[in-house]
Amino acid sequence: MAASGLNAATYDREGRSHIAALADYAMHLMEQMKYINEHSFNNFQMKIGVIGARKPQYDIWGNTVNVSSRMDSTGVPDRIQVTTDLYQVLAAKGYV
């Protein structure tokens, strides 16, 4: 589990750069998994789910856990799944 924007020093309410940083991190993880598979002759697969564009706090209970569980059970291997809120933020920043 990774988190971004947890405190005043890293939470960017205006530019939402902490969300872009987390999306970039997720994409780098996917790239690293491809590299590992190519160089170790394996076929590891990973699902990544990114949630929480609106709530500027870390929460390991309640809705965060429920959304994470649903994303895990419905996620597609080798893809990054995001919530609608995150999609809107990232699409506005040019992410595909």
C-alpha positions as CSV (number, residue, x, y, z in Angstrom):
1,M,0.0,0.0,0.0
2,A,1.3,3.5,-0.9
3,A,-0.2,6.8,0.0
4,S,0.4,10.4,-1.2
5,G,-0.5,13.8,0.1
6,L,-0.9,12.8,3.7
7,N,0.2,16.0,5.3
8,A,0.3,19.7,4.7
9,A,3.8,19.4,3.2
10,T,2.8,16.9,0.5
11,Y,-1.0,17.6,0.0
12,D,-1.5,19.9,-3.0
13,R,-5.2,21.0,-2.8
14,E,-4.9,23.4,-5.8
15,G,-2.7,21.6,-8.3
16,R,-3.3,18.0,-7.1
17,S,0.3,17.2,-7.8
18,H,0.2,14.5,-5.1
19,I,-2.3,12.6,-7.2
20,A,-0.2,12.8,-10.3
21,A,2.8,11.6,-8.2
22,L,0.8,8.6,-7.1
23,A,-0.3,7.8,-10.7
24,D,3.3,8.2,-11.9
25,Y,4.4,5.8,-9.1
26,A,1.8,3.2,-10.2
27,M,2.9,3.5,-13.8
28,H,6.5,3.0,-12.8
29,L,5.5,-0.1,-10.8
30,M,3.9,-1.6,-13.9
31,E,7.0,-0.8,-16.0
32,Q,9.2,-2.4,-13.4
33,M,7.0,-5.6,-13.4
34,K,7.4,-5.8,-17.2
35,Y,11.2,-5.5,-16.8
36,I,11.3,-8.2,-14.2
37,N,9.2,-10.5,-16.4
38,E,11.4,-9.9,-19.4
39,H,14.6,-10.5,-17.5
40,S,13.5,-13.4,-15.3
41,F,11.4,-15.3,-17.8
42,N,8.4,-15.1,-15.6
43,N,4.9,-13.9,-16.1
44,F,4.1,-12.1,-12.9
45,Q,0.9,-10.1,-13.0
46,M,-0.1,-7.2,-10.8
47,K,-3.3,-5.3,-10.2
48,I,-3.1,-1.7,-9.0
49,G,-6.0,0.3,-7.7
50,V,-5.7,4.0,-6.9
51,I,-8.4,5.6,-4.7
52,G,-9.1,8.7,-2.7
53,A,-8.9,11.9,-4.7
54,R,-11.1,13.9,-2.3
55,K,-10.3,12.7,1.1
56,P,-7.0,14.2,2.2
57,Q,-6.3,11.6,4.9
58,Y,-5.2,8.1,5.2
59,D,-8.0,5.7,6.2
60,I,-7.5,2.0,6.5
61,W,-11.1,1.3,7.6
62,G,-14.6,1.9,6.2
63,N,-15.2,2.9,2.6
64,T,-11.5,2.9,1.6
65,V,-11.2,-0.8,2.5
66,N,-14.5,-1.7,0.8
67,V,-13.6,0.2,-2.4
68,S,-10.1,-1.5,-2.4
69,S,-11.7,-4.9,-2.0
70,R,-14.1,-4.4,-4.9
71,M,-11.2,-3.0,-7.1
72,D,-9.1,-6.1,-6.3
73,S,-11.9,-8.5,-7.1
74,T,-12.9,-6.7,-10.4
75,G,-9.5,-5.3,-11.4
76,V,-7.8,-6.4,-14.6
77,P,-4.3,-7.8,-14.3
78,D,-1.6,-5.5,-15.7
79,R,-3.8,-2.5,-15.5
80,I,-4.2,0.5,-13.2
81,Q,-7.7,0.9,-11.9
82,V,-8.8,4.3,-10.6
83,T,-12.0,5.7,-9.1
84,T,-14.1,8.2,-11.0
85,D,-12.9,11.1,-8.9
86,L,-9.3,10.2,-9.6
87,Y,-10.0,9.6,-13.3
88,Q,-11.4,13.2,-13.6
89,V,-8.3,14.7,-11.9
90,L,-5.9,12.6,-14.0
91,A,-7.7,13.2,-17.3
92,A,-7.6,16.9,-16.7
93,K,-3.8,16.6,-16.4
94,G,-3.5,14.7,-19.7
95,Y,-3.2,11.1,-18.3
96,V,-4.7,8.3,-20.5
